């Protein structure tokens, strides 16, 4: 059963630095995580209310299974990607993992 990581980045203190670092450093690092099947990124997600979204960017990483996700994140590349968050995610980040059954 597919498994996903949903990473919700809150508004950064320096959006230009976030964008440059995310594109040039963090994304290439994340793409090296063993078992990663896809990486989808969405910018400026809409809120379902009249309030502005608290999120600047959302990333979805997909793996074949929860076991593959766990192994990927336990790898050197996965650990480096997680540790890298402190270098650019100045607004904070929420990370969720879940199994994604095909409906």
Secondary structure as GFF3:
##gff-version 3
##sequence-region A 1 103
A	DSSP	beta_strand	3	10	.	.	.	ID=ss1
A	DSSP	alpha_helix	15	21	.	.	.	ID=ss2
A	DSSP	pi_helix	22	26	.	.	.	ID=ss3
A	DSSP	alpha_helix	27	30	.	.	.	ID=ss4
A	DSSP	beta_strand	36	43	.	.	.	ID=ss5
A	DSSP	beta_strand	55	63	.	.	.	ID=ss6
A	DSSP	alpha_helix	66	74	.	.	.	ID=ss7
A	DSSP	alpha_helix	76	84	.	.	.	ID=ss8
A	DSSP	three_ten_helix	85	87	.	.	.	ID=ss9
A	DSSP	beta_strand	93	99	.	.	.	ID=ss10
###
